[in-house]
Amino acid sequence: MIELRIRLLQKQEEIPYQLLLLADPSKKNIDTYILGADIYIAEKEEKIIACYVLKAVNSNTIEIKNIAVDPANQGKGIGKILLNNACETAKKNGFKNIIIGTGNSSIGQLYLYQKAGFSIINTVKDFFIDNYDEPIFENGIQCKDMIVLSKTLEP
Ligand code: ACO
């Protein structure tokens, strides 16, 4: 059983860029969306090993802008725990829907999000070509389009 403590990062604490960059290779983009967003961190034995970022889209919908687990702790169910925690946090804060966007090439992430109850609602064509300086390749596929998934938060 993993002993995880998930909590909101305080303003005076250091931003966990090393983790955030695992999910989003552009520091420039990260710096844009973390303004006004909430960063949640997961600690194991007082070490930060994972995080997620929540940002309101409007009064009903909130977005998971970034979710990352440090490589040594991936594949142990922490991503699933973080997704559930993000949904619970969003629900507690009165949101009705939660959305998450990922690349067309992020096969494992698309599997994880759909398994957690998210459904594809939209595709933003060429998002990763238009917004990133360097081409991104994953699983032998170029990451071009953003796939947006949504989950309704049951009251
Ligand atoms: N490939 C295949 N399957 C995967 C992958 C993958 N890359 N990642 C997770 N899964 C599957 C697991 O096999 C597991 O399946 P199961 O429930 O059938 O056993 C399920 O998804 C849950 O896996 P976890 O162990 O909970 O996932 P993990 O702790 O590794 O966290 C995460 C997943 C956050 C994607 C992590 O691998 C990571 O940090 N990756 C790098 C950063 C990243 O890509 N973040 C997401 C970008 S999109 C965004 O941030 C909005």
Backbone and ligand atoms as CSV (ligand in chain L), in Angstrom:
chain,resi,resn,atom,element,x,y,z
A,1,MET,N,N,0.852,-1.210,0.000
A,1,MET,CA,C,0.000,0.000,0.000
A,1,MET,C,C,0.883,1.253,0.000
A,2,ILE,N,N,0.634,2.170,-0.938
A,2,ILE,CA,C,1.462,3.377,-1.020
A,2,ILE,C,C,0.956,4.430,-0.029
A,3,GLU,N,N,1.888,4.945,0.800
A,3,GLU,CA,C,1.549,6.023,1.742
A,3,GLU,C,C,1.757,7.347,1.026
A,4,LEU,N,N,0.679,7.927,0.519
A,4,LEU,CA,C,0.787,9.178,-0.235
A,4,LEU,C,C,0.067,10.290,0.505
A,5,ARG,N,N,0.678,11.460,0.540
A,5,ARG,CA,C,-0.005,12.621,1.106
A,5,ARG,C,C,-0.176,13.613,-0.043
A,6,ILE,N,N,-1.415,13.912,-0.367
A,6,ILE,CA,C,-1.666,14.846,-1.465
A,6,ILE,C,C,-2.144,16.162,-0.853
A,7,ARG,N,N,-1.488,17.255,-1.249
A,7,ARG,CA,C,-1.850,18.557,-0.671
A,7,ARG,C,C,-1.561,19.674,-1.672
A,8,LEU,N,N,-2.195,20.816,-1.391
A,8,LEU,CA,C,-2.002,21.999,-2.221
A,8,LEU,C,C,-0.611,22.585,-1.959
A,9,LEU,N,N,0.108,22.905,-3.020
A,9,LEU,CA,C,1.412,23.551,-2.859
A,9,LEU,C,C,1.188,24.983,-2.363
A,10,GLN,N,N,1.925,25.386,-1.352
A,10,GLN,CA,C,1.762,26.735,-0.807
A,10,GLN,C,C,2.544,27.738,-1.666
A,11,LYS,N,N,2.084,28.990,-1.641
A,11,LYS,CA,C,2.656,30.045,-2.493
A,11,LYS,C,C,4.182,30.182,-2.343
A,12,GLN,N,N,4.669,30.015,-1.087
A,12,GLN,CA,C,6.103,30.234,-0.850
A,12,GLN,C,C,6.954,29.005,-1.230
A,13,GLU,N,N,6.290,27.893,-1.574
A,13,GLU,CA,C,7.051,26.681,-1.905
A,13,GLU,C,C,7.506,26.718,-3.366
A,14,GLU,N,N,8.585,25.974,-3.621
A,14,GLU,CA,C,9.160,25.940,-4.970
A,14,GLU,C,C,8.232,25.201,-5.945
A,15,ILE,N,N,8.116,25.729,-7.131
A,15,ILE,CA,C,7.278,25.063,-8.151
A,15,ILE,C,C,8.016,23.812,-8.640
A,16,PRO,N,N,7.354,22.641,-8.662
A,16,PRO,CA,C,8.055,21.400,-9.045
A,16,PRO,C,C,8.215,21.249,-10.565
A,17,TYR,N,N,9.058,22.126,-11.147
A,17,TYR,CA,C,9.221,22.131,-12.613
A,17,TYR,C,C,9.676,20.780,-13.169
A,18,GLN,N,N,10.541,20.104,-12.386
A,18,GLN,CA,C,11.064,18.821,-12.894
A,18,GLN,C,C,9.913,17.861,-13.219
A,19,LEU,N,N,8.892,17.860,-12.355
A,19,LEU,CA,C,7.725,17.013,-12.589
A,19,LEU,C,C,6.847,17.597,-13.695
A,20,LEU,N,N,6.591,18.905,-13.621
A,20,LEU,CA,C,5.693,19.535,-14.604
A,20,LEU,C,C,6.217,19.348,-16.024
A,21,LEU,N,N,7.563,19.393,-16.172
A,21,LEU,CA,C,8.169,19.251,-17.505
A,21,LEU,C,C,8.052,17.832,-18.066
A,22,LEU,N,N,7.767,16.860,-17.196
A,22,LEU,CA,C,7.557,15.489,-17.688
A,22,LEU,C,C,6.274,15.430,-18.526
A,23,ALA,N,N,5.287,16.224,-18.108
A,23,ALA,CA,C,3.979,16.202,-18.782
A,23,ALA,C,C,3.892,17.230,-19.899
A,24,ASP,N,N,4.731,18.266,-19.812
A,24,ASP,CA,C,4.661,19.358,-20.787
A,24,ASP,C,C,6.079,19.868,-21.020
A,25,PRO,N,N,6.656,19.606,-22.203
A,25,PRO,CA,C,8.058,19.982,-22.423
A,25,PRO,C,C,8.312,21.484,-22.540
A,26,SER,N,N,7.265,22.306,-22.544
A,26,SER,CA,C,7.476,23.743,-22.715
A,26,SER,C,C,7.313,24.496,-21.392
A,27,LYS,N,N,8.462,25.000,-20.886
A,27,LYS,CA,C,8.422,25.786,-19.636
A,27,LYS,C,C,7.621,27.069,-19.879
A,28,LYS,N,N,7.731,27.567,-21.093
A,28,LYS,CA,C,7.004,28.803,-21.449
A,28,LYS,C,C,5.486,28.572,-21.285
A,29,ASN,N,N,5.004,27.447,-21.791
A,29,ASN,CA,C,3.570,27.138,-21.655
A,29,ASN,C,C,3.195,26.915,-20.194
A,30,ILE,N,N,4.060,26.181,-19.468
A,30,ILE,CA,C,3.775,25.913,-18.048
A,30,ILE,C,C,3.631,27.240,-17.306
A,31,ASP,N,N,4.580,28.143,-17.547
A,31,ASP,CA,C,4.548,29.426,-16.833
A,31,ASP,C,C,3.290,30.227,-17.160
A,32,THR,N,N,2.742,30.026,-18.343
A,32,THR,CA,C,1.507,30.730,-18.704
A,32,THR,C,C,0.332,30.155,-17.908
A,33,TYR,N,N,0.196,28.794,-17.890
A,33,TYR,CA,C,-1.012,28.268,-17.246
A,33,TYR,C,C,-0.919,28.110,-15.736
A,34,ILE,N,N,0.270,28.094,-15.165
A,34,ILE,CA,C,0.280,27.962,-13.688
A,34,ILE,C,C,-0.109,29.276,-12.988
A,35,LEU,N,N,-0.119,30.364,-13.740
A,35,LEU,CA,C,-0.603,31.633,-13.163
A,35,LEU,C,C,-2.085,31.465,-12.853
A,36,GLY,N,N,-2.429,31.609,-11.600
A,36,GLY,CA,C,-3.844,31.485,-11.230
A,36,GLY,C,C,-4.342,30.057,-11.138
A,37,ALA,N,N,-3.425,29.081,-11.252
A,37,ALA,CA,C,-3.832,27.673,-11.128
A,37,ALA,C,C,-3.432,27.149,-9.750
A,38,ASP,N,N,-4.015,26.012,-9.369
A,38,ASP,CA,C,-3.625,25.359,-8.112
A,38,ASP,C,C,-2.750,24.147,-8.429
A,39,ILE,N,N,-1.600,24.083,-7.768
A,39,ILE,CA,C,-0.704,22.936,-7.962
A,39,ILE,C,C,-0.864,22.032,-6.740
A,40,TYR,N,N,-1.207,20.781,-6.990
A,40,TYR,CA,C,-1.305,19.784,-5.912
A,40,TYR,C,C,-0.102,18.860,-6.016
A,41,ILE,N,N,0.495,18.561,-4.855
A,41,ILE,CA,C,1.655,17.678,-4.867
A,41,ILE,C,C,1.350,16.418,-4.058
A,42,ALA,N,N,2.002,15.325,-4.461
A,42,ALA,CA,C,1.882,14.069,-3.718
A,42,ALA,C,C,3.243,13.764,-3.120
A,43,GLU,N,N,3.247,13.552,-1.809
A,43,GLU,CA,C,4.504,13.269,-1.113
A,43,GLU,C,C,4.516,11.831,-0.596
A,44,LYS,N,N,5.673,11.214,-0.760
A,44,LYS,CA,C,5.901,9.882,-0.173
A,44,LYS,C,C,7.145,10.018,0.687
A,45,GLU,N,N,7.046,9.684,1.930
A,45,GLU,CA,C,8.160,9.845,2.882
A,45,GLU,C,C,8.768,11.246,2.769
A,46,GLU,N,N,7.905,12.251,2.718
A,46,GLU,CA,C,8.261,13.671,2.674
A,46,GLU,C,C,8.985,14.119,1.405
A,47,LYS,N,N,9.001,13.237,0.394
A,47,LYS,CA,C,9.607,13.611,-0.885
A,47,LYS,C,C,8.471,13.798,-1.901
A,48,ILE,N,N,8.567,14.884,-2.679
A,48,ILE,CA,C,7.519,15.124,-3.688
A,48,ILE,C,C,7.761,14.189,-4.866
A,49,ILE,N,N,6.769,13.328,-5.156
A,49,ILE,CA,C,6.973,12.343,-6.225
A,49,ILE,C,C,5.973,12.495,-7.373
A,50,ALA,N,N,4.982,13.353,-7.186
A,50,ALA,CA,C,3.984,13.513,-8.247
A,50,ALA,C,C,3.234,14.821,-8.048
A,51,CYS,N,N,2.568,15.262,-9.101
A,51,CYS,CA,C,1.775,16.492,-8.953
A,51,CYS,C,C,0.682,16.538,-10.018
A,52,TYR,N,N,-0.284,17.405,-9.765
A,52,TYR,CA,C,-1.247,17.758,-10.813
A,52,TYR,C,C,-1.619,19.219,-10.645
A,53,VAL,N,N,-2.085,19.823,-11.738
A,53,VAL,CA,C,-2.418,21.249,-11.747
A,53,VAL,C,C,-3.869,21.412,-12.177
A,54,LEU,N,N,-4.638,22.139,-11.388
A,54,LEU,CA,C,-6.042,22.403,-11.718
A,54,LEU,C,C,-6.238,23.883,-12.019
A,55,LYS,N,N,-6.974,24.154,-13.082
A,55,LYS,CA,C,-7.279,25.559,-13.413
A,55,LYS,C,C,-8.721,25.659,-13.916
A,56,ALA,N,N,-9.472,26.588,-13.358
A,56,ALA,CA,C,-10.870,26.749,-13.773
A,56,ALA,C,C,-10.946,27.262,-15.204
A,57,VAL,N,N,-11.878,26.686,-15.975
A,57,VAL,CA,C,-12.144,27.162,-17.336
A,57,VAL,C,C,-13.290,28.166,-17.258
A,58,ASN,N,N,-14.323,27.805,-16.488
A,58,ASN,CA,C,-15.446,28.701,-16.187
A,58,ASN,C,C,-16.046,28.218,-14.863
A,59,SER,N,N,-17.218,28.710,-14.487
A,59,SER,CA,C,-17.736,28.356,-13.159
A,59,SER,C,C,-18.165,26.889,-13.056
A,60,ASN,N,N,-18.371,26.212,-14.186
A,60,ASN,CA,C,-18.795,24.803,-14.149
A,60,ASN,C,C,-17.672,23.818,-14.418
A,61,THR,N,N,-16.669,24.266,-15.153
A,61,THR,CA,C,-15.652,23.337,-15.673
A,61,THR,C,C,-14.254,23.711,-15.211
A,62,ILE,N,N,-13.532,22.694,-14.809
A,62,ILE,CA,C,-12.140,22.887,-14.394
A,62,ILE,C,C,-11.267,21.943,-15.233
A,63,GLU,N,N,-10.015,22.340,-15.456
A,63,GLU,CA,C,-9.135,21.522,-16.304
A,63,GLU,C,C,-7.924,21.022,-15.523
A,64,ILE,N,N,-7.573,19.767,-15.750
A,64,ILE,CA,C,-6.287,19.248,-15.258
A,64,ILE,C,C,-5.272,19.663,-16.324
A,65,LYS,N,N,-4.451,20.671,-16.020
A,65,LYS,CA,C,-3.527,21.209,-17.016
A,65,LYS,C,C,-2.259,20.366,-17.122
A,66,ASN,N,N,-1.947,19.648,-16.032
A,66,ASN,CA,C,-0.677,18.906,-15.992
A,66,ASN,C,C,-0.834,17.822,-14.935
A,67,ILE,N,N,-0.354,16.630,-15.240
A,67,ILE,CA,C,-0.341,15.550,-14.243
A,67,ILE,C,C,0.929,14.744,-14.478
A,68,ALA,N,N,1.690,14.526,-13.421
A,68,ALA,CA,C,2.972,13.848,-13.622
A,68,ALA,C,C,3.394,13.077,-12.371
A,69,VAL,N,N,3.994,11.925,-12.629
A,69,VAL,CA,C,4.547,11.074,-11.568
A,69,VAL,C,C,6.025,10.894,-11.909
A,70,ASP,N,N,6.895,10.990,-10.928
A,70,ASP,CA,C,8.318,10.874,-11.254
A,70,ASP,C,C,8.601,9.461,-11.772
A,71,PRO,N,N,9.520,9.345,-12.735
A,71,PRO,CA,C,9.696,8.071,-13.450
A,71,PRO,C,C,9.894,6.858,-12.541
A,72,ALA,N,N,10.607,7.024,-11.412
A,72,ALA,CA,C,10.857,5.873,-10.530
A,72,ALA,C,C,9.573,5.364,-9.874
A,73,ASN,N,N,8.533,6.170,-9.876
A,73,ASN,CA,C,7.281,5.782,-9.219
A,73,ASN,C,C,6.121,5.576,-10.193
A,74,GLN,N,N,6.419,5.616,-11.496
A,74,GLN,CA,C,5.349,5.395,-12.473
A,74,GLN,C,C,4.954,3.919,-12.514
A,75,GLY,N,N,3.736,3.677,-12.964
A,75,GLY,CA,C,3.262,2.303,-13.136
A,75,GLY,C,C,2.904,1.613,-11.827
A,76,LYS,N,N,2.725,2.407,-10.760
A,76,LYS,CA,C,2.380,1.817,-9.455
A,76,LYS,C,C,0.991,2.255,-8.989
A,77,GLY,N,N,0.223,2.834,-9.893
A,77,GLY,CA,C,-1.146,3.233,-9.529
A,77,GLY,C,C,-1.268,4.663,-9.019
A,78,ILE,N,N,-0.148,5.419,-9.006
A,78,ILE,CA,C,-0.202,6.783,-8.447
A,78,ILE,C,C,-0.966,7.724,-9.392
A,79,GLY,N,N,-0.783,7.553,-10.691
A,79,GLY,CA,C,-1.498,8.391,-11.666
A,79,GLY,C,C,-3.009,8.250,-11.477
A,80,LYS,N,N,-3.448,7.007,-11.281
A,80,LYS,CA,C,-4.870,6.731,-11.071
A,80,LYS,C,C,-5.358,7.424,-9.787
A,81,ILE,N,N,-4.551,7.345,-8.717
A,81,ILE,CA,C,-4.909,7.992,-7.442
A,81,ILE,C,C,-5.006,9.510,-7.638
A,82,LEU,N,N,-4.052,10.089,-8.364
A,82,LEU,CA,C,-4.053,11.545,-8.601
A,82,LEU,C,C,-5.287,11.978,-9.393
A,83,LEU,N,N,-5.641,11.192,-10.419
A,83,LEU,CA,C,-6.825,11.530,-11.230
A,83,LEU,C,C,-8.081,11.537,-10.363
A,84,ASN,N,N,-8.217,10.501,-9.520
A,84,ASN,CA,C,-9.387,10.429,-8.625
A,84,ASN,C,C,-9.377,11.592,-7.649
A,85,ASN,N,N,-8.190,11.921,-7.135
A,85,ASN,CA,C,-8.065,13.027,-6.187
A,85,ASN,C,C,-8.447,14.349,-6.862
A,86,ALA,N,N,-8.009,14.523,-8.113
A,86,ALA,CA,C,-8.337,15.761,-8.857
A,86,ALA,C,C,-9.851,15.873,-9.033
A,87,CYS,N,N,-10.515,14.754,-9.344
A,87,CYS,CA,C,-11.978,14.764,-9.523
A,87,CYS,C,C,-12.664,15.112,-8.200
A,88,GLU,N,N,-12.210,14.531,-7.105
A,88,GLU,CA,C,-12.799,14.807,-5.778
A,88,GLU,C,C,-12.610,16.280,-5.401
A,89,THR,N,N,-11.404,16.801,-5.634
A,89,THR,CA,C,-11.109,18.207,-5.321
A,89,THR,C,C,-12.016,19.125,-6.139
A,90,ALA,N,N,-12.154,18.821,-7.425
A,90,ALA,CA,C,-12.978,19.648,-8.312
A,90,ALA,C,C,-14.434,19.636,-7.849
A,91,LYS,N,N,-14.911,18.432,-7.476
A,91,LYS,CA,C,-16.306,18.284,-7.021
A,91,LYS,C,C,-16.524,19.092,-5.740
A,92,LYS,N,N,-15.575,18.963,-4.798
A,92,LYS,CA,C,-15.680,19.697,-3.524
A,92,LYS,C,C,-15.736,21.196,-3.753
A,93,ASN,N,N,-15.052,21.655,-4.818
A,93,ASN,CA,C,-15.018,23.085,-5.109
A,93,ASN,C,C,-16.182,23.528,-5.998
A,94,GLY,N,N,-17.144,22.628,-6.203
A,94,GLY,CA,C,-18.400,23.001,-6.866
A,94,GLY,C,C,-18.417,22.885,-8.382
A,95,PHE,N,N,-17.391,22.281,-8.983
A,95,PHE,CA,C,-17.374,22.148,-10.445
A,95,PHE,C,C,-18.216,20.951,-10.877
A,96,LYS,N,N,-18.809,21.074,-12.081
A,96,LYS,CA,C,-19.700,20.010,-12.592
A,96,LYS,C,C,-18.973,19.098,-13.579
A,97,ASN,N,N,-17.936,19.628,-14.219
A,97,ASN,CA,C,-17.179,18.843,-15.214
A,97,ASN,C,C,-15.698,19.061,-15.012
A,98,ILE,N,N,-14.948,18.031,-15.383
A,98,ILE,CA,C,-13.490,18.169,-15.354
A,98,ILE,C,C,-12.977,17.734,-16.723
A,99,ILE,N,N,-12.052,18.496,-17.273
A,99,ILE,CA,C,-11.515,18.146,-18.590
A,99,ILE,C,C,-10.002,17.962,-18.505
A,100,ILE,N,N,-9.473,17.255,-19.487
A,100,ILE,CA,C,-8.020,17.047,-19.573
A,100,ILE,C,C,-7.669,16.923,-21.058
A,101,GLY,N,N,-6.557,17.505,-21.447
A,101,GLY,CA,C,-6.133,17.419,-22.846
A,101,GLY,C,C,-4.819,16.670,-22.941
A,102,THR,N,N,-4.681,15.871,-23.989
A,102,THR,CA,C,-3.407,15.172,-24.201
A,102,THR,C,C,-3.160,15.018,-25.700
A,103,GLY,N,N,-1.967,14.578,-26.035
A,103,GLY,CA,C,-1.604,14.473,-27.447
A,103,GLY,C,C,-2.156,13.216,-28.100
A,104,ASN,N,N,-2.332,13.277,-29.422
A,104,ASN,CA,C,-2.808,12.105,-30.173
A,104,ASN,C,C,-1.856,10.926,-30.033
A,105,SER,N,N,-0.571,11.213,-29.724
A,105,SER,CA,C,0.435,10.152,-29.621
A,105,SER,C,C,0.555,9.580,-28.203
A,106,SER,N,N,-0.167,10.164,-27.223
A,106,SER,CA,C,-0.052,9.719,-25.829
A,106,SER,C,C,-1.010,8.553,-25.553
A,107,ILE,N,N,-0.655,7.406,-26.119
A,107,ILE,CA,C,-1.543,6.242,-26.093
A,107,ILE,C,C,-1.851,5.786,-24.658
A,108,GLY,N,N,-0.797,5.693,-23.817
A,108,GLY,CA,C,-0.984,5.242,-22.428
A,108,GLY,C,C,-1.866,6.199,-21.652
A,109,GLN,N,N,-1.684,7.501,-21.873
A,109,GLN,CA,C,-2.471,8.506,-21.162
A,109,GLN,C,C,-3.933,8.440,-21.616
A,110,LEU,N,N,-4.150,8.253,-22.927
A,110,LEU,CA,C,-5.529,8.155,-23.432
A,110,LEU,C,C,-6.226,6.935,-22.827
A,111,TYR,N,N,-5.457,5.870,-22.644
A,111,TYR,CA,C,-5.993,4.654,-22.000
A,111,TYR,C,C,-6.355,4.953,-20.544
A,112,LEU,N,N,-5.399,5.557,-19.826
A,112,LEU,CA,C,-5.594,5.854,-18.395
A,112,LEU,C,C,-6.805,6.768,-18.169
A,113,TYR,N,N,-6.921,7.832,-18.957
A,113,TYR,CA,C,-7.998,8.803,-18.740
A,113,TYR,C,C,-9.369,8.180,-19.054
A,114,GLN,N,N,-9.432,7.391,-20.128
A,114,GLN,CA,C,-10.726,6.773,-20.467
A,114,GLN,C,C,-11.104,5.722,-19.443
A,115,LYS,N,N,-10.091,5.008,-18.928
A,115,LYS,CA,C,-10.360,4.004,-17.890
A,115,LYS,C,C,-10.868,4.680,-16.608
A,116,ALA,N,N,-10.454,5.945,-16.400
A,116,ALA,CA,C,-10.886,6.688,-15.208
A,116,ALA,C,C,-12.223,7.395,-15.441
A,117,GLY,N,N,-12.873,7.133,-16.573
A,117,GLY,CA,C,-14.219,7.662,-16.795
A,117,GLY,C,C,-14.294,8.901,-17.670
A,118,PHE,N,N,-13.176,9.330,-18.254
A,118,PHE,CA,C,-13.198,10.487,-19.153
A,118,PHE,C,C,-13.581,10.019,-20.571
A,119,SER,N,N,-14.288,10.884,-21.306
A,119,SER,CA,C,-14.650,10.580,-22.700
A,119,SER,C,C,-14.140,11.696,-23.605
A,120,ILE,N,N,-13.762,11.310,-24.813
A,120,ILE,CA,C,-13.263,12.306,-25.782
A,120,ILE,C,C,-14.413,13.221,-26.219
A,121,ILE,N,N,-14.177,14.538,-26.127
A,121,ILE,CA,C,-15.231,15.488,-26.534
A,121,ILE,C,C,-14.792,16.389,-27.684
A,122,ASN,N,N,-13.473,16.475,-27.904
A,122,ASN,CA,C,-13.021,17.458,-28.897
A,122,ASN,C,C,-11.585,17.152,-29.331
A,123,THR,N,N,-11.230,17.621,-30.513
A,123,THR,CA,C,-9.840,17.533,-30.970
A,123,THR,C,C,-9.416,18.922,-31.439
A,124,VAL,N,N,-8.262,19.384,-30.939
A,124,VAL,CA,C,-7.753,20.678,-31.404
A,124,VAL,C,C,-6.642,20.371,-32.400
A,125,LYS,N,N,-6.976,20.539,-33.667
A,125,LYS,CA,C,-6.074,20.179,-34.770
A,125,LYS,C,C,-4.763,20.972,-34.687
A,126,ASP,N,N,-3.641,20.265,-34.833
A,126,ASP,CA,C,-2.296,20.878,-34.908
A,126,ASP,C,C,-1.896,21.711,-33.681
A,127,PHE,N,N,-2.540,21.473,-32.543
A,127,PHE,CA,C,-2.217,22.245,-31.329
A,127,PHE,C,C,-0.735,22.156,-30.984
A,128,PHE,N,N,-0.164,20.952,-31.066
A,128,PHE,CA,C,1.239,20.782,-30.643
A,128,PHE,C,C,2.223,21.266,-31.706
A,129,ILE,N,N,1.776,21.400,-32.926
A,129,ILE,CA,C,2.622,21.976,-33.983
A,129,ILE,C,C,2.625,23.505,-33.834
A,130,ASP,N,N,1.455,24.055,-33.562
A,130,ASP,CA,C,1.319,25.517,-33.485
A,130,ASP,C,C,1.890,26.109,-32.192
A,131,ASN,N,N,1.910,25.340,-31.104
A,131,ASN,CA,C,2.276,25.915,-29.799
A,131,ASN,C,C,3.612,25.458,-29.221
A,132,TYR,N,N,4.320,24.590,-29.910
A,132,TYR,CA,C,5.608,24.088,-29.396
A,132,TYR,C,C,6.689,24.332,-30.436
A,133,ASP,N,N,7.875,24.748,-29.954
A,133,ASP,CA,C,8.963,25.089,-30.867
A,133,ASP,C,C,9.538,23.860,-31.574
A,134,GLU,N,N,9.623,22.741,-30.816
A,134,GLU,CA,C,10.241,21.520,-31.367
A,134,GLU,C,C,9.163,20.479,-31.656
A,135,PRO,N,N,9.339,19.682,-32.734
A,135,PRO,CA,C,8.381,18.591,-32.958
A,135,PRO,C,C,8.448,17.564,-31.825
A,136,ILE,N,N,7.317,16.983,-31.455
A,136,ILE,CA,C,7.262,15.979,-30.370
A,136,ILE,C,C,6.883,14.641,-30.988
A,137,PHE,N,N,7.647,13.609,-30.643
A,137,PHE,CA,C,7.325,12.252,-31.091
A,137,PHE,C,C,7.164,11.348,-29.878
A,138,GLU,N,N,6.158,10.496,-29.878
A,138,GLU,CA,C,5.936,9.522,-28.809
A,138,GLU,C,C,5.432,8.257,-29.474
A,139,ASN,N,N,5.850,7.124,-28.975
A,139,ASN,CA,C,5.378,5.837,-29.500
A,139,ASN,C,C,5.512,5.766,-31.026
A,140,GLY,N,N,6.538,6.470,-31.558
A,140,GLY,CA,C,6.766,6.439,-33.005
A,140,GLY,C,C,5.749,7.246,-33.808
A,141,ILE,N,N,4.969,8.084,-33.117
A,141,ILE,CA,C,3.921,8.881,-33.791
A,141,ILE,C,C,4.214,10.355,-33.513
A,142,GLN,N,N,4.025,11.229,-34.511
A,142,GLN,CA,C,4.186,12.661,-34.206
A,142,GLN,C,C,2.965,13.160,-33.430
A,143,CYS,N,N,3.268,13.916,-32.373
A,143,CYS,CA,C,2.203,14.517,-31.575
A,143,CYS,C,C,1.783,15.812,-32.257
A,144,LYS,N,N,0.578,15.815,-32.846
A,144,LYS,CA,C,0.111,16.993,-33.599
A,144,LYS,C,C,-1.131,17.603,-32.946
A,145,ASP,N,N,-2.110,16.756,-32.693
A,145,ASP,CA,C,-3.425,17.258,-32.275
A,145,ASP,C,C,-3.636,17.064,-30.771
A,146,MET,N,N,-4.391,17.972,-30.164
A,146,MET,CA,C,-4.751,17.762,-28.765
A,146,MET,C,C,-6.118,17.079,-28.701
A,147,ILE,N,N,-6.159,15.989,-27.942
A,147,ILE,CA,C,-7.420,15.277,-27.722
A,147,ILE,C,C,-7.950,15.757,-26.374
A,148,VAL,N,N,-9.152,16.299,-26.351
A,148,VAL,CA,C,-9.729,16.805,-25.101
A,148,VAL,C,C,-10.761,15.802,-24.594
A,149,LEU,N,N,-10.602,15.428,-23.324
A,149,LEU,CA,C,-11.526,14.461,-22.705
A,149,LEU,C,C,-12.219,15.137,-21.524
A,150,SER,N,N,-13.435,14.684,-21.243
A,150,SER,CA,C,-14.216,15.304,-20.168
A,150,SER,C,C,-14.886,14.232,-19.313
A,151,LYS,N,N,-15.103,14.579,-18.064
A,151,LYS,CA,C,-15.831,13.674,-17.165
A,151,LYS,C,C,-16.843,14.506,-16.379
A,152,THR,N,N,-18.066,14.005,-16.285
A,152,THR,CA,C,-19.079,14.687,-15.478
A,152,THR,C,C,-18.854,14.293,-14.031
A,153,LEU,N,N,-18.867,15.288,-13.145
A,153,LEU,CA,C,-18.642,15.006,-11.724
A,153,LEU,C,C,-19.999,14.812,-11.075
A,154,GLU,N,N,-20.285,13.576,-10.708
A,154,GLU,CA,C,-21.594,13.266,-10.104
A,154,GLU,C,C,-21.698,13.932,-8.741
A,155,PRO,N,N,-22.861,14.515,-8.422
A,155,PRO,CA,C,-22.993,15.165,-7.114
A,155,PRO,C,C,-22.954,14.152,-5.956
L,1,ACO,N1,N,1.470,3.410,-21.313
L,1,ACO,C1,C,0.585,2.391,-21.113
L,1,ACO,N2,N,-0.238,2.299,-20.040
L,1,ACO,C2,C,-0.155,3.270,-19.136
L,1,ACO,C3,C,0.752,4.385,-19.249
L,1,ACO,C4,C,1.585,4.422,-20.400
L,1,ACO,N3,N,2.423,5.428,-20.637
L,1,ACO,N4,N,0.588,5.191,-18.187
L,1,ACO,C5,C,-0.370,4.604,-17.415
L,1,ACO,N5,N,-0.811,3.467,-17.997
L,1,ACO,C6,C,-1.868,2.556,-17.490
L,1,ACO,C7,C,-1.320,1.578,-16.473
L,1,ACO,O1,O,-0.868,0.401,-17.086
L,1,ACO,C8,C,-2.511,1.335,-15.578
L,1,ACO,O2,O,-3.394,0.395,-16.176
L,1,ACO,P1,P,-4.294,-0.615,-15.290
L,1,ACO,O3,O,-5.194,0.256,-14.446
L,1,ACO,O4,O,-5.004,-1.406,-16.323
L,1,ACO,O5,O,-3.326,-1.389,-14.443
L,1,ACO,C9,C,-3.226,2.681,-15.580
L,1,ACO,O6,O,-2.816,3.351,-16.785
L,1,ACO,C10,C,-2.876,3.525,-14.368
L,1,ACO,O7,O,-1.489,3.610,-14.288
L,1,ACO,P2,P,-0.739,4.336,-13.091
L,1,ACO,O8,O,0.312,3.420,-12.558
L,1,ACO,O9,O,-1.740,4.888,-12.129
L,1,ACO,O10,O,-0.048,5.526,-13.871
L,1,ACO,P3,P,1.265,6.335,-13.425
L,1,ACO,O11,O,1.380,6.403,-11.964
L,1,ACO,O12,O,2.419,5.879,-14.200
L,1,ACO,O13,O,0.846,7.810,-13.930
L,1,ACO,C11,C,1.201,9.263,-15.780
L,1,ACO,C12,C,0.463,8.026,-15.272
L,1,ACO,C13,C,0.781,10.483,-14.960
L,1,ACO,C14,C,0.776,9.477,-17.239
L,1,ACO,C15,C,2.732,9.015,-15.641
L,1,ACO,O14,O,3.092,7.876,-16.356
L,1,ACO,C16,C,3.581,10.195,-16.057
L,1,ACO,O15,O,3.903,11.060,-15.255
L,1,ACO,N6,N,3.997,10.234,-17.354
L,1,ACO,C17,C,4.828,11.329,-17.852
L,1,ACO,C18,C,4.090,12.640,-17.845
L,1,ACO,C19,C,2.814,12.601,-18.667
L,1,ACO,O16,O,2.772,12.084,-19.758
L,1,ACO,N7,N,1.738,13.206,-18.102
L,1,ACO,C20,C,0.450,13.344,-18.768
L,1,ACO,C21,C,0.509,14.361,-19.859
L,1,ACO,S1,S,-1.112,15.030,-20.304
L,1,ACO,C22,C,-1.404,16.215,-19.095
L,1,ACO,O17,O,-0.573,16.432,-18.245
L,1,ACO,C23,C,-2.710,16.934,-19.090
